């Protein structure tokens, strides 16, 4: 057996492992997103109040994300994913029990915990994905994000089934999340071997300085704008699509969950195809085409008084939202030496969409209804068209040479 073959198997195993971790992250999130109407009904909240509740969770992401790169550098991607995956699960289970108790303030605090766990887990798996991408020397991040979307498809399906069956939030989450977090502990064993370096053990000041400098880099900040636009486009569907269908057409909560599943299914397909399309046409062309699809999809979703055309709009919206986030993250990691500093900056700017989006759309929904409020997301689609050029590759280095270690 030759050394390169052994190293290739390690990289391929890590590729499969991180794909599974992306899928589990999406599965957790979509089980929550599909039951947003049940949270609203259980607490008796108005659109504005629901927007503020989601805002508190978004604050958890924004507090945690800027520090996530430091956490991964200190503890490694494997341990970070495991610890914060448990925190993600605990936050959702606690929120579900508090919805049943009718305690909205405590539910908001639980969402904060859930989003801290989600965001650091998300950052760690993206950093591991970029490391695998560099080691293999091929573009894999869109496919990894397709894994997340695949997890959301399955999660939306289980959420729809739970809503249709009338399961309480706590019973639903116990059934699906405890096996899922157990699987997370197992699949992370396939991550790339982690080397103990001086930076990992005693480079705290250097790590903090590098993270701070990344906030002053124009390209990194503009990549954050690309991801911000993509996150607003995707996040609006995650937070409000189910409610927009339920209230806009006066249908059951389960129908709203099905429409959310249609959206994430289209987004998943777009991400599976994204790597090949990006290699053929380049980042800039694909980003601009995606923004155009999202714009048309939003119009079809919000304007026609037809469930069929609304479903078509959800498909185009999902395709348009597919690759913006992974392209921005991949571009931020063009230089793997600085990836741990730059990726959290880009992700933090992107996740600020979840701070701004829920309350703004909630207030708009109070005035014009949920479906028409979605038209506001056309603005970030136009913004993405304007700044897409910043995603051009910037001297991406050759793949990292294989280590001489046979550690698995």
Secondary structure per residue as TSV (DSSP state, phi and psi in degrees):
chain	resnum	aa	ss	phi	psi
A	1	X	-	360.0	129.8
A	2	X	-	-86.5	154.7
A	3	X	H	-61.2	-45.7
A	4	X	H	-57.4	-38.1
A	5	X	H	-62.2	-41.6
A	6	X	H	-63.9	-43.1
A	7	X	H	-65.6	-39.3
A	8	X	H	-59.3	-40.1
A	9	X	H	-66.0	-36.0
A	10	X	H	-63.2	-44.4
A	11	X	H	-66.2	-40.6
A	12	X	H	-66.6	-38.4
A	13	X	H	-64.3	-41.1
A	14	X	H	-65.0	-38.0
A	15	X	H	-58.1	-49.0
A	16	X	H	-63.6	-40.2
A	17	X	H	-65.2	-45.6
A	18	X	H	-70.5	-31.6
A	19	X	H	-59.7	-44.7
A	20	X	H	-63.6	-37.1
A	21	X	H	-67.3	-40.5
A	22	X	H	-59.0	-44.2
A	23	X	H	-63.5	-40.7
A	24	X	H	-67.3	-37.0
A	25	X	H	-61.5	-45.9
A	26	X	H	-64.3	-37.1
A	27	X	H	-61.5	-45.2
A	28	X	H	-61.4	-47.6
A	29	X	H	-64.3	-44.0
A	30	X	H	-69.9	-30.7
A	31	X	H	-61.8	-36.2
A	32	X	H	-71.0	-48.9
A	33	X	H	-61.2	-38.0
A	34	X	T	-68.4	-19.6
A	35	X	T	-104.6	13.1
A	36	X	H	-55.3	-43.0
A	37	X	H	-59.4	-33.8
A	38	X	H	-69.4	-36.1
A	39	X	H	-63.7	-46.5
A	40	X	H	-58.8	-46.9
A	41	X	H	-68.5	-38.7
A	42	X	H	-65.2	-31.3
A	43	X	H	-100.7	-9.6
A	44	X	T	65.2	45.4
A	45	X	-	-95.5	149.2
A	46	X	-	-79.7	166.6
A	47	X	H	-54.6	-42.4
A	48	X	H	-62.1	-44.8
A	49	X	H	-65.0	-38.1
A	50	X	H	-66.1	-38.9
A	51	X	H	-61.8	-40.5
A	52	X	H	-68.7	-35.9
A	53	X	H	-61.9	-45.2
A	54	X	H	-66.9	-30.2
A	55	X	H	-62.0	-40.8
A	56	X	H	-60.5	-42.0
A	57	X	H	-62.2	-40.2
A	58	X	H	-62.8	-34.7
A	59	X	H	-60.0	-35.6
A	60	X	H	-60.1	-41.5
A	61	X	H	-63.8	-44.2
A	62	X	H	-70.1	-29.4
A	63	X	H	-70.6	-40.4
A	64	X	H	-84.1	-36.2
A	65	X	H	-59.8	-44.4
A	66	X	H	-60.1	-23.6
A	67	X	H	-95.4	-5.5
A	68	X	H	-66.1	-36.6
A	69	X	H	-62.1	-40.2
A	70	X	H	-64.5	-39.1
A	71	X	H	-62.9	-44.5
A	72	X	H	-66.1	-41.6
A	73	X	H	-62.9	-32.7
A	74	X	H	-80.6	-43.6
A	75	X	H	-107.9	-15.1
A	76	X	-	91.5	154.7
A	77	X	H	-65.4	-40.3
A	78	X	H	-60.5	-52.8
A	79	X	H	-64.8	-38.9
A	80	X	H	-62.5	-46.3
A	81	X	H	-59.9	-43.4
A	82	X	H	-64.9	-50.8
A	83	X	H	-61.1	-46.3
A	84	X	H	-82.1	-18.9
A	85	X	H	-65.8	-39.6
A	86	X	H	-65.2	-40.9
A	87	X	H	-63.9	-41.2
A	88	X	H	-55.6	-49.1
A	89	X	H	-65.2	-43.6
A	90	X	H	-62.5	-39.8
A	91	X	H	-63.5	-40.7
A	92	X	H	-68.5	-42.5
A	93	X	H	-64.2	-40.5
A	94	X	H	-65.7	-43.0
A	95	X	H	-60.4	-42.6
A	96	X	H	-61.9	-41.6
A	97	X	H	-68.4	-31.1
A	98	X	H	-81.0	-26.5
A	99	X	H	-61.7	-44.0
A	100	X	H	-61.9	-30.5
A	101	X	H	-84.4	-7.1
A	102	X	T	68.5	43.8
A	103	X	-	-119.9	83.1
A	104	X	H	-62.1	-36.1
A	105	X	H	-66.0	-40.3
A	106	X	H	-72.3	-31.4
A	107	X	H	-62.5	-42.1
A	108	X	H	-61.2	-42.2
A	109	X	H	-63.1	-37.3
A	110	X	H	-67.8	-37.7
A	111	X	H	-62.6	-35.9
A	112	X	H	-58.0	-48.2
A	113	X	H	-62.7	-45.4
A	114	X	H	-56.8	-44.4
A	115	X	H	-73.2	-31.3
A	116	X	H	-61.5	-49.2
A	117	X	H	-59.9	-43.2
A	118	X	H	-63.5	-46.0
A	119	X	H	-70.7	-40.7
A	120	X	H	-71.4	-40.3
A	121	X	H	-56.3	-45.5
A	122	X	H	-60.6	-46.6
A	123	X	H	-64.8	-41.8
A	124	X	H	-64.3	-41.3
A	125	X	H	-71.1	-32.4
A	126	X	H	-67.2	-40.4
A	127	X	H	-65.2	-40.9
A	128	X	H	-63.3	-39.7
A	129	X	H	-62.1	-41.0
A	130	X	H	-67.9	-33.9
A	131	X	H	-65.4	-42.2
A	132	X	H	-65.8	-40.8
A	133	X	H	-59.1	-44.5
A	134	X	H	-66.3	-39.7
A	135	X	H	-69.2	-37.5
A	136	X	H	-81.6	-24.4
A	137	X	T	75.2	20.9
A	138	X	S	-133.4	158.4
A	139	X	-	-78.7	116.6
A	140	X	-	-127.5	-10.9
A	141	X	H	-63.0	-40.1
A	142	X	H	-58.8	-39.1
A	143	X	H	-66.5	-36.2
A	144	X	H	-64.1	-40.8
A	145	X	H	-68.6	-26.1
A	146	X	H	-64.3	-33.7
A	147	X	H	-60.8	-42.8
A	148	X	H	-58.5	-46.8
A	149	X	H	-65.0	-37.7
A	150	X	H	-60.6	-41.2
A	151	X	H	-62.1	-36.0
A	152	X	H	-70.1	-33.4
A	153	X	H	-61.4	-48.2
A	154	X	H	-65.1	-42.3
A	155	X	H	-64.9	-38.5
A	156	X	H	-64.5	-36.6
A	157	X	H	-65.7	-45.3
A	158	X	H	-67.7	-34.0
A	159	X	H	-65.2	-41.4
A	160	X	H	-64.3	-42.5
A	161	X	H	-62.8	-41.3
A	162	X	H	-65.3	-40.5
A	163	X	H	-64.9	-43.6
A	164	X	H	-62.1	-38.9
A	165	X	H	-78.8	-8.3
A	166	X	T	73.0	24.6
A	167	X	-	-70.1	143.3
A	168	X	-	-67.0	158.3
A	169	X	H	-58.6	-41.8
A	170	X	H	-66.3	-45.4
A	171	X	H	-62.3	-45.2
A	172	X	H	-56.3	-50.9
A	173	X	H	-68.4	-36.1
A	174	X	H	-62.3	-41.7
A	175	X	H	-64.9	-40.8
A	176	X	H	-97.5	-30.4
A	177	X	H	-87.9	-32.8
A	178	X	H	-65.2	-45.5
A	179	X	H	-62.8	-33.9
A	180	X	H	-66.6	-44.8
A	181	X	H	-70.4	-28.6
A	182	X	H	-64.8	-43.4
A	183	X	H	-61.1	-36.3
A	184	X	H	-58.9	-42.2
A	185	X	H	-61.8	-33.8
A	186	X	H	-79.2	-46.1
A	187	X	H	-71.6	-26.2
A	188	X	G	-67.4	-11.6
A	189	X	G	-64.0	-19.6
A	190	X	G	-88.4	1.8
A	191	X	S	-61.1	161.7
A	192	X	-	-57.5	145.3
A	193	X	-	-57.8	138.3
A	194	X	-	-102.8	128.9
A	195	X	-	-93.4	139.3
A	196	X	-	-85.7	116.9
A	197	X	-	-120.1	163.7
A	198	X	H	-55.8	-34.9
A	199	X	H	-63.5	-37.5
A	200	X	H	-67.3	-32.6
A	201	X	H	-99.3	-33.0
A	202	X	H	-140.5	13.5
A	203	X	-	-100.2	36.2
A	204	X	H	-59.7	-47.8
A	205	X	H	-64.9	-39.6
A	206	X	H	-63.1	-40.1
A	207	X	H	-64.6	-44.3
A	208	X	H	-63.7	-42.2
A	209	X	H	-63.5	-42.1
A	210	X	H	-64.0	-40.6
A	211	X	H	-64.2	-39.4
A	212	X	H	-67.6	-40.7
A	213	X	H	-64.4	-31.5
A	214	X	H	-61.6	-26.8
A	215	X	T	-73.9	-7.5
A	216	X	T	-106.4	1.8
A	217	X	-	-88.2	118.4
A	218	X	H	-56.6	-44.5
A	219	X	H	-64.1	-41.0
A	220	X	H	-61.8	-42.0
A	221	X	H	-66.1	-40.1
A	222	X	H	-69.8	-34.0
A	223	X	H	-62.5	-34.3
A	224	X	H	-61.9	-35.7
A	225	X	H	-65.5	-41.2
A	226	X	H	-58.2	-46.3
A	227	X	H	-69.9	-34.5
A	228	X	H	-59.1	-47.5
A	229	X	H	-61.8	-42.2
A	230	X	H	-65.3	-40.5
A	231	X	H	-67.7	-36.9
A	232	X	H	-63.8	-41.6
A	233	X	H	-64.5	-44.1
A	234	X	H	-75.5	-42.9
A	235	X	H	-66.1	-32.4
A	236	X	H	-61.2	-39.8
A	237	X	H	-68.2	-43.2
A	238	X	H	-58.3	-43.6
A	239	X	H	-84.1	-35.6
A	240	X	H	-124.3	-12.7
A	241	X	H	-59.8	-47.0
A	242	X	H	-59.9	-44.7
A	243	X	H	-66.1	-37.8
A	244	X	H	-62.7	-39.5
A	245	X	H	-72.5	-44.4
A	246	X	H	-61.0	-49.8
A	247	X	H	-80.0	-33.6
A	248	X	H	-70.7	-31.1
A	249	X	H	-118.7	3.7
A	250	X	T	53.5	55.1
A	251	X	-	-116.1	172.7
A	252	X	-	-68.0	158.2
A	253	X	H	-57.7	-34.6
A	254	X	H	-63.1	-34.2
A	255	X	H	-66.7	-40.9
A	256	X	H	-60.2	-40.6
A	257	X	H	-64.5	-36.1
A	258	X	H	-64.8	-42.2
A	259	X	H	-63.9	-38.6
A	260	X	H	-62.1	-38.4
A	261	X	H	-63.0	-37.3
A	262	X	H	-61.4	-45.0
A	263	X	H	-58.5	-51.0
A	264	X	H	-71.2	-27.2
A	265	X	H	-65.1	-43.6
A	266	X	H	-64.3	-41.0
A	267	X	H	-65.2	-37.8
A	268	X	H	-63.0	-45.9
A	269	X	H	-60.0	-42.2
A	270	X	H	-62.4	-35.2
A	271	X	H	-77.0	-35.0
A	272	X	H	-62.9	-36.0
A	273	X	H	-84.5	-14.5
A	274	X	H	-60.5	-42.4
A	275	X	H	-60.3	-45.2
A	276	X	H	-65.4	-42.9
A	277	X	H	-65.8	-40.6
A	278	X	H	-63.6	-41.7
A	279	X	H	-63.7	-30.7
A	280	X	H	-83.0	-42.9
A	281	X	H	-110.3	-16.4
A	282	X	-	93.1	159.9
A	283	X	H	-62.7	-44.4
A	284	X	H	-65.6	-47.6
A	285	X	H	-60.7	-43.8
A	286	X	H	-67.1	-40.0
A	287	X	H	-62.4	-42.2
A	288	X	H	-68.6	-39.4
A	289	X	H	-64.8	-38.0
A	290	X	H	-63.8	-43.5
A	291	X	H	-61.7	-38.6
A	292	X	H	-65.9	-42.7
A	293	X	H	-61.3	-42.9
A	294	X	H	-62.6	-40.6
A	295	X	H	-60.8	-48.8
A	296	X	H	-64.4	-41.9
A	297	X	H	-61.8	-41.1
A	298	X	H	-62.0	-41.7
A	299	X	H	-63.4	-42.7
A	300	X	H	-68.7	-33.9
A	301	X	H	-68.9	-41.1
A	302	X	H	-90.3	-29.5
A	303	X	H	-95.7	-47.3
A	304	X	-	-71.3	142.6
A	305	X	S	-85.2	51.7
A	306	X	-	-141.4	128.7
A	307	X	H	-63.9	-36.0
A	308	X	H	-64.9	-47.0
A	309	X	H	-68.5	-33.5
A	310	X	H	-63.0	-38.7
A	311	X	H	-64.6	-41.9
A	312	X	H	-61.4	-41.4
A	313	X	H	-60.4	-39.0
A	314	X	H	-63.1	-37.8
A	315	X	H	-64.4	-49.8
A	316	X	H	-65.6	-38.4
A	317	X	H	-60.2	-44.6
A	318	X	H	-63.3	-42.0
A	319	X	H	-63.7	-39.6
A	320	X	H	-68.2	-26.9
A	321	X	T	-88.9	1.4
A	322	X	S	-68.7	-48.3
A	323	X	S	-111.6	-6.7
A	324	X	H	-57.4	-47.0
A	325	X	H	-66.1	-52.2
A	326	X	H	-64.0	-32.6
A	327	X	H	-65.0	-43.1
A	328	X	H	-62.6	-42.1
A	329	X	H	-66.1	-44.2
A	330	X	H	-61.7	-41.8
A	331	X	H	-65.0	-37.1
A	332	X	H	-65.4	-25.2
A	333	X	T	-99.1	16.8
A	334	X	S	-53.2	-38.7
A	335	X	S	-102.2	105.0
A	336	X	G	-63.8	-22.6
A	337	X	G	-62.4	-34.7
A	338	X	G	-106.8	9.2
A	339	X	H	-60.8	-41.9
A	340	X	H	-65.8	-21.4
A	341	X	H	-90.0	-38.1
A	342	X	H	-84.2	-38.6
A	343	X	H	-59.7	-45.4
A	344	X	H	-62.2	-32.6
A	345	X	H	-63.8	-49.4
A	346	X	H	-61.9	-43.7
A	347	X	H	-65.5	-38.5
A	348	X	H	-63.2	-44.6
A	349	X	H	-62.4	-42.4
A	350	X	H	-62.4	-43.8
A	351	X	H	-71.3	-14.2
A	352	X	T	-62.6	-18.0
A	353	X	H	-58.9	-34.6
A	354	X	H	-79.0	-11.9
A	355	X	H	-82.8	-42.8
A	356	X	H	-82.8	-42.5
A	357	X	H	-59.6	-54.7
A	358	X	H	-57.2	-49.5
A	359	X	H	-68.2	-38.5
A	360	X	H	-62.4	-48.8
A	361	X	H	-67.8	-33.2
A	362	X	H	-63.3	-44.3
A	363	X	H	-65.9	-40.9
A	364	X	H	-63.3	-38.9
A	365	X	H	-63.6	-32.8
A	366	X	H	-62.6	-29.7
A	367	X	H	-92.0	-45.6
A	368	X	H	-117.4	-4.5
A	369	X	-	95.3	159.5
A	370	X	H	-62.9	-44.0
A	371	X	H	-65.2	-47.4
A	372	X	H	-66.6	-30.7
A	373	X	H	-61.0	-28.8
A	374	X	G	-63.8	-21.3
A	375	X	G	-63.4	-21.7
A	376	X	G	-61.5	-23.1
A	377	X	G	-73.3	-10.4
A	378	X	H	-62.5	-27.8
A	379	X	H	-63.2	-48.4
A	380	X	H	-65.4	-26.3
A	381	X	H	-62.9	-41.2
A	382	X	H	-66.8	-40.0
A	383	X	H	-59.4	-40.8
A	384	X	H	-62.8	-37.9
A	385	X	H	-59.6	-38.3
A	386	X	H	-73.8	-33.3
A	387	X	H	-110.0	8.9
A	388	X	G	-59.5	-28.7
A	389	X	G	-60.4	-22.1
A	390	X	G	-68.2	-16.3
A	391	X	G	-82.1	0.7
A	392	X	S	-57.4	138.5
A	393	X	-	-55.1	139.2
A	394	X	-	-117.2	78.6
A	395	X	-	59.2	46.4
A	396	X	-	-59.5	127.8
A	397	X	-	-71.3	165.5
A	398	X	-	-65.7	158.5
A	399	X	-	-54.9	144.9
A	400	X	-	-62.6	134.4
A	401	X	-	-65.7	143.4
A	402	X	-	-61.0	143.9
A	403	X	-	-72.0	154.7
A	404	X	S	-82.3	-1.9
A	405	X	-	-81.4	141.8
A	406	X	-	-97.5	13.1
A	407	X	-	-61.6	136.0
A	408	X	-	-112.3	360.0
